[in-house]
Amino acid sequence: MLKRTSINHVNNILDKNPDWKILDIGCGYSAHKNATVIADIQDFADFYKKKRFIKIEEKNLPFKDKEFDFVISSHVIEHVEDVEFFIKELE
């Protein structure tokens, strides 16, 4: 669990690296402001018109290895059936 100070630390790092490619996965309607790519199992393409949105339709995530500089996945793991597989995909 991240403390508020940890979240502030992460936000400071992301703000200082505007060129990073950042994935926010499973964010619903609350994607991180710095996310360059948003992914979810629900189709939020109309909601995130100014961002690249990817609808996740398979267990394997549709991204190349090392495609992102930073990945955010907040309040998602409790919804994942195969947690070990999900963590490996995020890595």
MOJOUR-V753130 format. One line per field, one symbol per residue. ss: DSSP state (@ for helix, = for strand, . for the rest). psi: psi as a letter, one per 30 degrees, with the letter a starting at -180 (. if undefined). burial: + if it has 16 or more other C-alpha atoms within 10 Angstrom, else -. Layout:
BEGIN
ss = ???
psi = ???
burial = ???
END
This chain:
BEGIN
ss = ...@@@@@@@@@@@@......====...........====...........====..............===....@@@...@@@@@@@@.
psi = kkleeeeeeeeeeeefiffkjkkjkhfbghkkffkfkkklfljgefehfglkkkkkflekkhllkgflfkkkikhefffkeieeeeeeee.
burial = -------------+------++++++++--++-+++++++---++-------++++--------------++-+---------------+-
END
